[in-house]
Amino acid sequence: MGWGDLGAFGEPSKETPNLDQMASEGMLFLDFYTANPLCSPSRAALLTGRLPVRNGFYTTNAHARNAYTPQDIVGGIPDSELLLPELLKKAGYINKIIGKWHLGHRPQFHPLKHGFDEWFGSPNCHFGPFDNRALPNIPVYRDWEMIGRYYEDFKIDLKTGEANLTQIYLQEALDFISKQQASQQPFFLYWAIDATHAPVYASKHFLGTSQRGLYGDAVREIDDSIGKILKHLQKLGISENTFVFFTSDNGAALISAPKQGGSNGRFLCGKQTTFEGGMREPAIAWWPGHIPAGGVSHQLGNVMDLFTTSLSLAGLQPPSDRQIDGIDLLPAILQGKLIDRPIFYYRGNEMMAVRVGLYKAHYWTWSNSWEEYSK
C-alpha cells in the first residue's frame, strides 16, 4: 500500500473513513519507512528489529537486487534471530499471526516455531493460479495443519477480483481478540492481510464500490475491516489497554498500475526502489486515553521500531547480545519528542541512500531501471 492511498494522507477520493478516523483519534506519522522496498525483508525487519543485512533477508547477486521468498526458495528466518512474539512470551503474551508470513515455508521456519501460538494464513502471497502438477498453488494453514490452497479451496476469481479472504481474516481477528479478552490474557496480533497485492481482490460487497477501481475496492475493504477491529476493542472495553499501529511493508507497486496499483502520493517511484515512493509508508498509531488525538509526527520512523516499541510497552528490554536497529517510539508518540536518527535505504546488501533530518543522500540509483534490470 502506498503513502498516498489514505484520505488522511491526501488521497482525493477519501475512501478510507475508518483509517482517517483512526488518524484523527491517534497520531499520523508523515515520515515513516519500511526497512526494504519488498515484502520479505521488511517483514523480517519488523519482527526482529534489525536491518535485513543483519537478519539474513538480503541477497548479494549483482547491484542491489532485492531478496524475497518465492515458493521455490527453501530458506527462511534463522533460528538465531529472536522474533518479537518469542520475546513477548516472557511477559505472558499470546501471539497470533493472521495472513501472510513470508519468512520461509519449510517446517523449521513455521511461525509456531518462532514465537507465535496461533496462525491462520499462508507462508506466501496469493500468487497464481499455478499448474498444480508442476507448480502447486500456495497453501493456507491453521496452525500446523494445511487446510487448503489459494484458488482451489480459497477462491480468488481472477476475472472479477472477487475473493472472501479479507472477511475470513477479519473474523479470525475478532474471534482471537474476544477469546483473549474473555480470559484476561495480554495478546499480540499481527494482522498481515494481502488484498492490495496483485492480483488484487475484494469480497462481493465491496466490488465496484470505489472510484479507484479494483485496487480501491480492496483498500475500502481493508479500511472497513480495521474500523470493525477498532470498534470491537472499544465494545470489549479494552481499547485503552491496546496499542494499535497501522502501516505497510512497502510502497505501492507501480508495476501493477494502473488497474492493480496504488498511490505513493507526491513521492517518486514505488515498490522495489529506494526512492521515497518505494519505502515511505502510511503509518498511524492509535491508543485511546494515551495518545493525544489528532497528533501529527515528523519523527523519522521505521517498521523495525515496532519491535522495540512493543517490547517497551510490554515492560521488556530488547536483546543485548545483538545489534538492534529499531528505536523506542514511545517518547515521540506520547510526549511529542523528536529523536535524532538516520534512515538507511537498502536494496539487497547495498546501501542505496540515507536520510538524516530533512536531507537524503543517494549513493546509488538506477538511471533506467528496465535497462539495468535486463543486464
N, C-alpha and C positions, 0 to 999 in steps of 0.2 A: 504494500500500500504506500502511496506517495504522500509527501509533506502537504501537497495541495488538495488532498482528497476530502478533507473535512470542512464543513461550513465555518468552524471556528478558526480555520487557517486561511479562509478567504475563498473557498470553492463557491462559485456564484449561484449554483442551483440550490445550495443549502439543504441537502437531502440527508443530513446526519443530525437530526434534532436531539437524539439521546446523547451522542458523544459531545455535541455542542453544549448541552445542559451539564454533562459531566465536567466540562471545562469551566462553565460558569459557577459550578459548585465547588470546584477544586482549583488546580493550578495547571496552566498551559506552559509547556516548555517549547520555546521557539528555536532553541539551539541544541537539539537532542540528536544523537547519532547512533548508528549501528557500528559494530566493530569490523564489519566487512560488507561489501555490497552484494552478498549472495547468502542463501539460506543457511546451509550447514555451519559455516564458520561463525556466523553471527549468533546462532542458537547455542553453539558450544561456548562462545564467549559469555553469553547471558548466564548460562548455568555454572560456569567455572569462575567468572570474574576476571578472566585472563584473555589477553590477546590471542588470536588464532595461532600466531607463530610460537606461542608458548604451550598451548593446549593440544597441538598436533593437527589442527584442522587448517592446513595450508598445503600448497603444492609448490614445487620448485621448477617445473618444466617451462622453459622459455621465460620471457619477460612478463612477470606478474600475471600469470594465468590464475584464474580463481580455482579454489578447491571446493568441491561439493560431493555429495554421496549419491550417485545414481544406484540403481539396484544391482548393477554388476560390480560395484566396489565392495570388497569384503572387509574393509577396515571399519573403525569406529572410535568412539571415545575411549581413551586408555584407562585402565584400572587405576593408574597412578594419579589421575585427576580426581579432585574432590568436588562433587556437584552440590549445588545449593540444597536439594532435598536430603542428601546424606547428612549434611551439617544440621539442618533444621530438625532432624530426628532427635538430636541431642536435647532439644528444648520441647520434645513431646509432640511435634507436629505430625499430622497425617498428610501425605503428599500425593497429589493426583495430577497426571498429565492427560489432557483431552486433545486429540487431534494429532498433529504432525510432530514426530520425534526427530528424525533426520540425523541421528548421531550414530548410525550403524544398525544393520538388520540381523547380524549373526547373534546367536543366543547370548554370547558374553557381553554384547553391547545393549541388551534389553534394558528398558527404563527401570524395571523392577530390580535389576542388579546394580542400579546406580542411585538408589535412594527413594525412588517412587514406590508407593504402596499399591497404587492402582493405575491402570492405563486403559483408556478406550481411544483407539485411533490407529494410526499407521506409522511404520518406520519411515515412510517416504511420502511424497506428494501423490496426487491422483493422476499421474501421467497415464497415457494410454488412450483407448484400449489397445492392448497388445495381443498378438497371436499367442494363445495360451500354451501352444506346444513349444515354440522357440523362445518366447519371452513372456512369462506369465504376468498377469495383472498384479498390482500391488496389494498385499494382504492387509486386512483390518483385524486388530486384536482387541480382545477383552482380557486384560491382564496377560497371563501366559498362553491363553488359548486363541488360536486363529479362528475367527468366526465367519470369515468370508473374504471376498476380494472386491475392490472397486470395479464398477461396470457390470459385474456378474451378480453379486449378492447385494451390493450397494450401488443402485442405479445412478448413472450420470448420462443424460441424453446430450450427445454432442451437437445434435441439430438444434435443439431448443435451449440447451443450457440448464434444463431442469434437473435438480437433484435435491434430496431432502436432508443432505448431510449436516448442514448448519443447524437445522432443527433438532437433529439427533444429538449433536454436540451440545446444544443449548440445554436440552433436557438432562443430559448427563451432568452438566454443571449444576443445575438447580437441585437435582437429587443428591449430589455429593455435598453441597452446601447444607441442605436440610438435615442430612444424616449427621454431619459433624456438629451442627448447632444443637441437635437433639441430645447428643452425648457430651456436650460442652467440651468439644475437642478442638484445639487450635489446628488450623489447616493451611496448607499451601496448595493453591490451584493454578496450574499452568494451562491456560485455555488457548491452544495453538491451532486455531481454525485456518483453513486454506482456500476459502471460496474465491478470493480475488486473485489467486494464482491460476494462470491459464493452464488448461481450459476452464474458463470461469463458469461458475454455476450459482443458481439460486433456487429456492423452492417455489412451487407453483404460485403461491400467494404473492410473491414479490416480482415474478417475471413480468416484464413490460411496464413496471411502475415508475421507472427512473427516466429522467431527461437525458441520462448519460449512457443509455443502452444497457447491455447485459452486465457489464462491469459495475455500472451504477446500481443495478438490481442487487448484485452481490454485496456491495457496500451498504445499501439500505438494510439488507437482512442482518448483516453483522451489527450495524448500528442498533437495530431493533432488539437483537439478542442481548447486547451489552446493557441496553436500557432495562431489559427484563431481569438480568442478573443483579444490577444495582438496586432495582425495586425489591427484589427478593431479599437482599441483605437488609434493606430497611424494614420490610414486613416482618422479618425474623428478629428484628431488634438488635442486630449485630453490626450495623453499618459503622458505628463509631468505634468498633473494635477491629475493623477490617480495612487494611490498606490496599487500594486497587490502583494498578498502573496499566495504562494502555499505550502500546507502541507497535512498531512493525519490525520485521527482520531485515528489510532492505527497501530501497525506493521503488517506485512504480516501474514495471518492466515495459520500456518503450518499444522493445522488440515485439511485444504483443499488441501494440497500438495499431489502428485506432479503436478497434472493437473490443479488445480484451485488456487494454492497458489503462492505467490510472493517470493521475496528475501529480507532477512534482512541483506544482506552483511556478514560482518565478525562477526556480533553480535549473541549472544546466544538466542535461543528460539524465540518466536513470540507472536502474539496476545493472550490476556488473561493472560500473565505473566508479572511480573515486572523486568524480565531480559531486557537487552538493546534492544533485538530484538522485544520486545513487546511494548516498549514505545519511543524509539528514532526514529524520523521521518525524511524523506526527507523534506527540507524546503528551499525555495527560495524567496527573496524579490526583487521586480522589480519596479523601478520608474525612468524612463529616465530623465536625467538632474539633478537629486538629489542624487541618489545612485551611487557611483563610480563603473564603470563597472569592472567586473572580481574580485569583492571582495570575500574574504572567511573569515567568522567569527567563532571564537570559543566561542562566547558568549553562556552561558547556557540559552536557551530559552524554552518557553512553550506555548502551544496554548492559555493559559489564558492571555499571554502578548499581543495577538492580540486585545483583548478587550481594554486594557489600551492604547496601541499604537494608535489604531484607534480613540479613544477619543482625544488623544493628537493631532493627525493630523487634527481633526475637531475643535480644539480650545476649547475643553471641559475638565472639571475636572472629575475624577471618583467620584462616590458617596462617601460621607464622613461618612455616617451613618452605614457602614458595613465594614467588613474586605475584602479588595481586594487583591488577591494573585498575579495577573498579574502585571508585571512591564512595563514601557515605554521603548521600544527597540530603539527608535529613536537615542539616543546617540551612541548606538552600530552600528546602520545601517548607519547613516550619518557621524559620526565622528570616527568610529572605536574604540570607547571606550569599555572596558570590565567592566561590572557591576557585583559586587560580590553578588551572591545569591545562595540559595540551590535549588535543585530539589527534590521534595518528590514523592515517588513511592507508590501509594495506590492501593490496591485491596479491594473493599468493604469499610469498615470503619477501615481497618488495614493498618498502615504504614509499608510496607514491606521493604523499603530501602530508603536511602537518599544519594544524591550526593552533595558534596561541592568541588569546584575546580576540581582537577584531581582524587579525591577519592570518592569511593562509598562504603557505609556500608550496608550490608544486615542484617536486623533484623529477617527476617522470609523467608524461602524458602521451597518449596515442593521438597523433595528429589526424590520422584516418583509421578509425577502429577496424573497419572491414578489411582494409588493405593490410594492416598489421596482423590481424587475426589470420588472414589467408597465408601468411608466412609461417 
